[in-house]
Amino acid sequence: MPGQTRPIFRPRERSPVDARKLTRFATCEQLLACPVCGESLRLDGTCLACSHGHRFDIARQGYVNLLRGVHREQHYDRTSFEQRRTVFASGLYAPIAQALCEEVERAAAAGADTVGITKATGAAITPTSPAPTSGTGSALRPLRIVDAGCGEGYFARTVRHTTGATVCAFDISRDSVQLAAREDVEDGISWLVADLAAIPVQTGAADVVLDVFSPAHYGEFRRILAPGGRLIKVVPTANHLREVRELAAGQLRHRGYSNERVVEHLEASCTLLSRRTVSSTLELTPEVRDALVAMTPILFSVDTATIDWTPLTHATVEAEVLVGTW
């Protein structure tokens, strides 16, 4: 209308990224690859950039979205991952995290001439950090680990804190990666939103791939692992959360579970070096019990509101830790 002034719309400015969060990507040039062209990515201001000019902003929470396209998961949303955080904080999965750290240390020992770890450093590794040394005094580069399907980041953070390795962790769920990045008080992990079928990691750049309770893409794992690198895969056993299965038995599509097909697929895809079972049974508080019921995939097809969960006072977490190589 005549005489009216049109409102001026200004693009919303990006929230500044804390400098400490930028250090998470200080060494990314040695590991990360551009999802568009495959060239190495480097830290450039508040972005990751490649030599072809592709740029990816670092979010204020301290992660980068390298996913091409939009992805939605029905059962994996922010609430689900917050419930997972509650369960992991209870220590229920601590024995599995410990087993992962032990296998990472074995992987480092296997590559002792070239890579090293620094236990419980609690500090981010930067280009100016002192390098660990071999028995002969020669400098070693930090072990490079990729956590494929990291969820809310519990296992990646535990391994990073315990070993001091260079860790890149990704998940296809942005909600999970946002939460993981927010919880990373040590600022030692490169957090990414990325696709398992097109992992934005350079060929042969990783020493270890972690695949914990997550789908696998063995072709991509083989591509990104260095010669002699190791895949550490964790799969549930038939006893995993058996107390939950017993209470929900009337609604479960499959009352039993076997991981043998998963193991057979791994053995057909790579050389299985070791296989061991980790098991523990812990008491649950009502808060942890409710969070466990809300987050476990076992109950995704179950109407949990129709079940009395008060008898669920303990839970067994049992998994096999499989180590493979190519």
C-alpha positions as CSV (number, residue, x, y, z in Angstrom):
1,M,0.0,0.0,0.0
2,P,1.2,3.6,-0.7
3,G,3.0,5.1,2.2
4,Q,3.8,1.8,3.9
5,T,7.4,0.9,4.5
6,R,8.3,-2.7,3.8
7,P,10.0,-4.5,6.6
8,I,13.7,-5.2,6.1
9,F,14.6,-8.8,6.4
10,R,18.2,-9.6,7.3
11,P,19.7,-13.0,7.2
12,R,20.2,-14.4,10.6
13,E,23.9,-14.3,11.6
14,R,25.6,-17.5,12.6
15,S,26.3,-18.0,16.3
16,P,30.0,-17.8,16.9
17,V,32.0,-21.0,17.4
18,D,34.0,-21.3,20.6
19,A,37.7,-21.5,19.8
20,R,38.1,-24.6,21.9
21,K,35.6,-26.4,19.7
22,L,37.6,-25.5,16.6
23,T,40.6,-27.5,18.0
24,R,38.5,-30.6,17.6
25,F,39.3,-30.3,13.9
26,A,42.9,-29.2,14.2
27,T,44.3,-32.4,12.7
28,C,41.4,-33.2,10.3
29,E,43.6,-32.8,7.2
30,Q,45.3,-36.1,8.0
31,L,42.0,-38.0,8.2
32,L,38.8,-36.3,6.7
33,A,37.8,-36.2,3.1
34,C,35.4,-33.9,1.3
35,P,32.1,-35.6,0.7
36,V,31.8,-33.9,-2.7
37,C,35.1,-34.5,-4.3
38,G,37.1,-36.7,-2.0
39,E,40.0,-34.2,-1.4
40,S,41.3,-33.8,2.1
41,L,39.6,-31.3,4.4
42,R,41.5,-28.7,6.4
43,L,40.4,-26.3,9.1
44,D,39.9,-22.9,7.6
45,G,38.6,-20.4,10.1
46,T,35.2,-21.7,11.3
47,C,34.9,-24.1,8.3
48,L,36.3,-27.2,6.9
49,A,37.4,-26.7,3.4
50,C,39.1,-28.6,0.5
51,S,41.4,-27.5,-2.3
52,H,38.4,-27.4,-4.7
53,G,36.6,-24.7,-2.7
54,H,34.0,-26.9,-1.0
55,R,33.3,-25.5,2.5
56,F,31.4,-26.9,5.4
57,D,30.5,-24.7,8.5
58,I,31.4,-25.9,12.0
59,A,28.2,-25.6,14.0
60,R,28.4,-23.7,17.3
61,Q,28.0,-27.1,19.2
62,G,31.3,-28.1,17.6
63,Y,30.3,-30.6,14.8
64,V,30.2,-30.5,11.0
65,N,27.4,-31.8,8.8
66,L,28.9,-33.6,5.9
67,L,25.7,-35.5,4.9
68,R,24.5,-34.9,1.4
69,G,20.8,-34.8,1.6
70,V,18.3,-35.1,4.5
71,H,17.8,-38.2,6.6
72,R,15.1,-39.0,9.1
73,E,14.9,-42.0,11.5
74,Q,11.6,-42.9,13.1
75,H,12.9,-44.2,16.4
76,Y,16.1,-42.2,16.8
77,D,15.4,-38.6,17.8
78,R,16.7,-36.2,20.4
79,T,14.6,-37.7,23.2
80,S,15.9,-41.2,22.4
81,F,19.5,-40.2,22.5
82,E,19.0,-38.3,25.7
83,Q,17.6,-41.5,27.2
84,R,20.7,-43.3,25.9
85,R,22.8,-40.8,27.7
86,T,21.0,-41.5,31.0
87,V,21.6,-45.3,30.5
88,F,25.3,-44.9,29.6
89,A,25.9,-42.5,32.5
90,S,24.6,-45.2,34.9
91,G,27.6,-47.5,34.1
92,L,25.5,-50.2,32.6
93,Y,27.6,-50.4,29.4
94,A,31.0,-49.6,31.1
95,P,32.4,-53.1,30.7
96,I,31.9,-52.9,27.0
97,A,33.6,-49.5,26.9
98,Q,36.5,-51.0,28.8
99,A,36.7,-53.9,26.4
100,L,36.8,-51.4,23.5
101,C,39.7,-49.5,25.1
102,E,41.6,-52.8,25.6
103,E,41.2,-53.7,22.0
104,V,42.3,-50.3,20.9
105,E,45.4,-50.7,23.0
106,R,46.1,-54.0,21.4
107,A,45.7,-52.4,18.0
108,A,48.2,-49.7,19.0
109,A,50.7,-52.4,20.2
110,A,50.3,-54.2,16.8
111,G,51.4,-51.0,15.1
112,A,53.9,-49.9,17.7
113,D,56.5,-48.9,15.1
114,T,54.4,-46.2,13.6
115,V,51.5,-45.3,16.0
116,G,51.1,-44.7,19.7
117,I,48.6,-43.8,22.4
118,T,48.8,-41.7,25.5
119,K,46.6,-43.1,28.3
120,A,44.1,-40.8,30.0
121,T,45.5,-37.6,28.5
122,G,42.2,-35.7,28.9
123,A,43.4,-33.1,26.4
124,A,42.9,-32.4,22.8
125,I,45.7,-33.4,20.4
126,T,46.8,-30.5,18.2
127,P,49.6,-30.1,15.6
128,T,51.9,-28.8,18.4
129,S,51.2,-31.6,20.9
130,P,54.3,-33.6,21.8
131,A,54.2,-36.9,19.9
132,P,54.5,-40.3,21.7
133,T,57.7,-42.2,21.0
134,S,58.6,-45.8,20.2
135,G,61.0,-47.9,22.2
136,T,63.8,-46.5,20.0
137,G,62.8,-42.9,20.7
138,S,61.4,-42.2,17.3
139,A,58.3,-40.0,17.1
140,L,55.0,-41.8,16.7
141,R,51.8,-40.3,15.3
142,P,48.6,-40.7,17.4
143,L,46.4,-43.7,16.6
144,R,43.6,-42.7,14.3
145,I,40.2,-44.0,15.2
146,V,36.9,-43.7,13.3
147,D,33.7,-44.5,15.3
148,A,31.0,-45.4,12.7
149,G,27.5,-44.9,14.0
150,C,28.6,-43.1,17.2
151,G,25.1,-42.3,18.5
152,E,25.3,-39.8,21.4
153,G,29.1,-40.4,21.7
154,Y,29.6,-42.4,24.9
155,F,32.0,-45.0,23.4
156,A,33.9,-42.5,21.4
157,R,34.4,-40.2,24.4
158,T,35.5,-43.1,26.6
159,V,38.1,-44.4,24.1
160,R,39.4,-40.9,23.4
161,H,39.8,-40.1,27.1
162,T,41.4,-43.4,27.9
163,T,43.8,-43.6,25.0
164,G,44.4,-40.1,23.8
165,A,44.0,-41.2,20.2
166,T,42.8,-39.0,17.4
167,V,39.1,-39.8,17.1
168,C,36.6,-39.0,14.4
169,A,33.0,-40.0,15.2
170,F,30.0,-39.8,13.0
171,D,26.4,-40.7,12.8
172,I,23.6,-40.2,10.3
173,S,21.4,-38.6,13.0
174,R,22.1,-34.9,13.5
175,D,20.3,-35.0,16.8
176,S,22.7,-37.6,18.1
177,V,25.8,-35.8,16.9
178,Q,24.6,-32.4,18.3
179,L,24.2,-34.1,21.7
180,A,27.6,-35.9,21.4
181,A,29.4,-32.6,20.5
182,R,27.7,-30.8,23.4
183,E,28.9,-33.5,25.8
184,D,32.5,-33.4,24.6
185,V,34.1,-31.4,27.4
186,E,37.6,-32.4,26.4
187,D,37.2,-31.1,22.8
188,G,39.2,-34.0,21.5
189,I,36.9,-35.6,18.9
190,S,35.9,-34.5,15.3
191,W,32.1,-34.9,15.3
192,L,30.4,-35.4,12.0
193,V,27.0,-36.0,10.6
194,A,27.7,-38.4,7.8
195,D,26.6,-41.5,5.9
196,L,27.9,-45.0,6.6
197,A,27.7,-45.8,2.8
198,A,30.0,-42.8,2.0
199,I,32.3,-42.2,5.0
200,P,34.1,-38.8,4.6
201,V,37.5,-40.3,5.6
202,Q,40.5,-40.6,3.3
203,T,41.4,-43.9,1.9
204,G,43.8,-45.8,4.2
205,A,43.8,-43.1,6.8
206,A,42.3,-44.9,9.8
207,D,44.1,-47.4,12.1
208,V,40.9,-48.6,13.8
209,V,37.2,-48.5,13.0
210,L,34.7,-48.9,15.9
211,D,31.3,-50.3,15.0
212,V,29.3,-50.6,18.2
213,F,25.7,-51.9,18.1
214,S,25.5,-50.3,14.7
215,P,25.1,-51.5,11.0
216,A,28.3,-52.2,9.1
217,H,29.5,-51.3,5.6
218,Y,32.5,-53.5,5.2
219,G,33.5,-52.1,1.8
220,E,33.8,-48.6,3.3
221,F,35.6,-49.9,6.4
222,R,38.1,-51.7,4.2
223,R,38.7,-48.6,2.2
224,I,39.4,-46.2,5.0
225,L,41.5,-48.6,7.1
226,A,45.3,-48.5,6.6
227,P,47.0,-51.8,5.8
228,G,46.9,-54.0,8.9
229,G,44.2,-51.7,10.4
230,R,41.6,-53.2,12.7
231,L,37.8,-53.3,12.8
232,I,36.4,-53.6,16.3
233,K,32.7,-54.6,16.0
234,V,30.4,-55.1,19.0
235,V,27.2,-57.1,18.6
236,P,24.6,-58.2,21.2
237,T,24.3,-61.8,22.3
238,A,21.1,-63.8,23.0
239,N,21.5,-62.9,26.7
240,H,21.6,-59.1,26.0
241,L,18.9,-57.4,28.0
242,R,17.2,-60.8,28.6
243,E,15.2,-59.4,31.5
244,V,13.6,-56.8,29.1
245,R,12.8,-59.5,26.6
246,E,11.2,-61.7,29.3
247,L,8.8,-59.0,30.4
248,A,7.9,-58.0,26.8
249,A,7.8,-61.6,25.4
250,G,4.1,-61.4,24.7
251,Q,4.5,-58.6,22.2
252,L,7.9,-59.3,20.7
253,R,8.0,-60.4,17.0
254,H,11.0,-62.6,17.8
255,R,11.4,-63.8,21.4
256,G,14.9,-65.0,20.8
257,Y,17.9,-63.5,19.1
258,S,21.1,-64.9,17.5
259,N,24.0,-62.9,16.2
260,E,25.5,-65.7,14.2
261,R,24.4,-64.3,10.8
262,V,26.1,-61.0,11.7
263,V,29.3,-62.9,12.7
264,E,29.1,-65.0,9.5
265,H,28.8,-61.8,7.4
266,L,31.9,-60.3,9.1
267,E,33.9,-63.5,8.6
268,A,32.9,-63.5,4.9
269,S,34.0,-59.9,4.6
270,C,37.3,-59.8,6.5
271,T,39.7,-62.0,8.6
272,L,38.4,-62.5,12.1
273,L,41.3,-62.1,14.5
274,S,39.5,-62.5,17.8
275,R,36.1,-63.0,19.4
276,R,35.2,-62.6,23.1
277,T,32.1,-62.1,25.2
278,V,31.7,-59.3,27.7
279,S,28.8,-59.7,30.2
280,S,27.6,-57.9,33.3
281,T,24.4,-57.6,35.3
282,L,23.7,-54.4,37.2
283,E,20.9,-53.0,39.4
284,L,18.7,-50.4,37.8
285,T,17.3,-47.3,39.5
286,P,13.8,-46.4,38.4
287,E,15.2,-43.5,36.3
288,V,17.6,-45.7,34.5
289,R,15.0,-48.5,34.1
290,D,12.6,-46.0,32.4
291,A,15.3,-44.7,30.2
292,L,16.4,-48.2,29.1
293,V,12.8,-49.1,28.2
294,A,12.5,-45.9,26.2
295,M,15.7,-46.3,24.2
296,T,16.3,-50.0,23.5
297,P,15.5,-51.1,19.9
298,I,14.2,-54.4,21.3
299,L,11.0,-52.6,22.2
300,F,10.5,-50.4,19.1
301,S,7.6,-52.6,18.1
302,V,6.2,-52.9,21.6
303,D,3.5,-50.9,23.3
304,T,5.6,-50.3,26.4
305,A,2.8,-48.5,28.2
306,T,0.8,-51.7,28.6
307,I,3.6,-53.5,30.4
308,D,4.4,-53.3,34.2
309,W,8.1,-52.6,34.3
310,T,8.5,-52.5,38.1
311,P,9.9,-56.0,38.2
312,L,12.8,-54.8,36.0
313,T,15.3,-54.2,38.8
314,H,18.4,-55.6,37.1
315,A,19.6,-55.8,33.5
316,T,22.2,-57.9,31.8
317,V,24.3,-56.3,29.1
318,E,26.1,-58.9,27.1
319,A,27.9,-58.5,23.8
320,E,30.6,-60.1,21.6
321,V,33.6,-58.0,20.7
322,L,34.8,-59.0,17.3
323,V,38.1,-57.9,15.9
324,G,38.8,-58.2,12.2
325,T,41.3,-57.0,9.6
326,W,42.0,-57.1,5.8
